Amino acid sequence: MSLPAVVFLVVGLATAAILVVLAFGLLGHVKALGRAVTALSREAEPLVAEIREQGERAQARAIEIQRRQERLRTERERIRTRRERTAKRRRRRSPARG
């Protein structure tokens, strides 16, 4: 075997060994990342549930406010209509001035 072939073989084997080591290292980091994500998910779950509950309560409150606003708007229209009718009656009953 020639010297360049031996050098290429050694460099190739060394590169392959380094790549295997890097792959195992990467696999270890992936496992650690998976455990960290799982732990974070477990820790964040109660907070997410609380935020979801608060959102549902806020939505229910917003709906109630919207309904109340609609009732007030209806009541205001009813009062306005009543005032207009009363004003018309008064104009009809009062003698013409002039």
C-alpha positions in Angstrom: 0.0 0.0 0.0 1.3 3.4 -0.9 1.9 6.2 1.5 -0.9 8.5 0.2 -3.4 5.6 0.5 -2.3 4.9 4.1 -2.7 8.6 4.9 -6.1 8.8 3.3 -7.1 5.6 5.2 -5.9 6.9 8.5 -7.5 10.4 8.0 -10.8 8.7 6.9 -10.8 6.4 9.9 -10.0 9.3 12.2 -12.8 11.4 10.7 -15.2 8.5 11.0 -14.3 8.0 14.6 -14.7 11.8 15.3 -18.1 11.7 13.6 -19.2 8.8 15.7 -18.1 10.6 18.9 -19.9 13.7 17.8 -23.1 11.7 16.9 -23.1 10.1 20.4 -22.6 13.5 22.0 -25.4 14.9 19.9 -27.6 12.0 20.9 -26.9 12.8 24.6 -27.8 16.4 24.1 -31.0 15.5 22.4 -32.0 13.2 25.3 -31.2 16.0 27.8 -33.2 18.5 25.7 -36.1 16.1 25.7 -36.0 15.7 29.5 -35.8 19.5 29.9 -38.8 20.0 27.6 -40.8 17.4 29.5 -39.9 19.1 32.9 -40.8 22.5 31.5 -44.1 21.2 30.2 -44.9 19.7 33.7 -44.0 22.9 35.4 -45.9 25.1 33.0 -49.1 23.0 32.9 -50.6 24.6 36.1 -49.8 28.1 34.8 -51.3 27.3 31.4 -54.4 25.9 33.1 -54.7 29.0 35.3 -54.3 31.3 32.3 -57.0 29.3 30.4 -59.4 29.6 33.3 -58.8 33.4 33.6 -59.4 33.7 29.9 -62.7 31.9 30.1 -63.7 34.0 33.1 -62.8 37.2 31.2 -64.7 36.0 28.1 -67.8 35.3 30.2 -67.5 38.7 31.9 -67.1 40.4 28.5 -70.3 38.6 27.3 -72.2 39.7 30.4 -71.0 43.3 29.9 -72.1 43.2 26.3 -75.5 41.9 27.3 -75.8 44.6 30.0 -74.8 47.2 27.5 -77.5 46.0 25.0 -80.1 46.1 27.8 -79.1 49.6 28.7 -79.2 50.7 25.0 -82.7 49.2 24.7 -83.8 50.9 27.9 -82.4 54.2 26.6 -84.3 53.9 23.3 -87.5 53.1 25.2 -87.0 56.2 27.4 -86.3 58.4 24.4 -89.4 57.1 22.6 -91.5 57.7 25.7 -90.2 61.3 25.9 -90.9 61.9 22.3 -94.5 60.7 22.6 -95.0 62.8 25.7 -93.6 65.8 23.9 -95.9 65.2 21.0 -99.0 64.9 23.3 -98.1 68.1 25.1 -97.7 70.0 21.8 -101.1 68.7 20.6 -102.8 69.7 23.9 -101.2 73.1 24.3 -103.0 76.0 22.6 -101.2 77.6 19.7 -99.4 80.7 20.6 -98.9 83.5 18.4 
